[in-house]
């Protein structure tokens, strides 16, 4: 009986394996490679080097990791995305991930941060998109998941009546400060994109229902 259940579980998961999952695995592998010091030195964000002409740094900083431990900590988000996303996405859905990355990169470029490295900033926006796109869970479950992420980020940035919650465990593991504002850039851009996408669907549906 246990063997049958295992086979059924494995079979149920197979339809999820497609271009999206392959892209996520490649992202995970790329960020692991980018945790080696030589790649980190080339790709991490550095305000002075960016101003000196190394324009790519705000865009590559998200994919570089401080070290192997930093990479491992960020894999929780990639794993959740693997569980949430279907095998394929539409072009508009895929565009959302690019928008979050570009918006967060521009925010980083115009921020007060002198240096930055790590996937977690864009990861929060990508998780919001992944939850919205997921066909595997109810709207209630997805709404609760997004609400938890949002409250966490708001507390990290002291946006709720000045209340603060910041994980000292992660800070100790990384042996350095966490750039919590980058989490806000990611999640806010993801939410705004979903709002615009919902508006587009609403207007499209309304125009189709309009009498000729």
TADATA-V715404 format. One record per run of one state. SS is the DSSP state (h for helix, s for strand, l for the rest). FROM is the first residue (numbers start at 1). TO is the last residue. If there is no record, write none. Layout:
SS:FROM:TO
SS:FROM:TO
This chain:
l:1:1
h:2:14
l:15:18
h:19:33
l:34:36
h:37:43
l:44:44
s:45:46
h:47:51
l:52:56
h:57:63
l:64:67
h:68:84
l:85:90
h:91:109
l:110:114
s:115:116
l:117:119
h:120:133
l:134:138
h:139:156
l:157:159
s:160:160
l:161:162
s:163:163
l:164:167
h:168:174
l:175:179
h:180:209
l:210:212
